[in-house]
Amino acid sequence: MAKVIGDIMFPGGKYIKDGEEKTRWLKCGVLLETEKGMRLKLESMPVGIAPGEGWFSIFEKRDEAPKAVRPVPTEGAAGDGDIPF
């Protein structure tokens, strides 16, 4: 049975938090350890990169990725059956 041992990440840009520049990382896949050796499973590929310019990094597997939060529509908001135009 394969065991996930790392996340394959790609730098997706920079942002500023608390006055410090940080890297925004995009998860593109996982690194697996199998009975036949190490395997790389890519689930997505970044676009718009010049050949030879993109470097992936492997980070220790996180227990759980952060989940997106969806706002709950309020009464009268778009999505309640009425088209707002």
Residue, then its C-alpha position, 0 to 999 in steps of 0.5 A: m500500500a502506498k504511503v503519502i510522505g510529501d506534498i509537491m508544491f509550486p511557488g504561485g506568487k508573492y504576497i505581504k503579510d504583517g509587513e513581510e513578503k511571503t510565498r504563496w504555494l500551490k499544491c500540485g500533487v503528492l510524493l508516495e512511498t510504495e513497495k516498488g519505490m518512490r512515486l510522484k503523482l501530479e494532480s495539476m500543473p502550473v501554466g504560463i511558465a517558461p521551459g526550465e523556469g519552474w521548480f517544484s518543492i517537496f514539503e512534509k505532508r500536512d495532516e489536512a489542507p485548509k478548506a475554502v469557506r463559502p458564504v451562506p446566501t441571505e434572503g433576497a440574494a442571488g441564488d434564491g431563484d430570482i435572476p438579479f437582472 
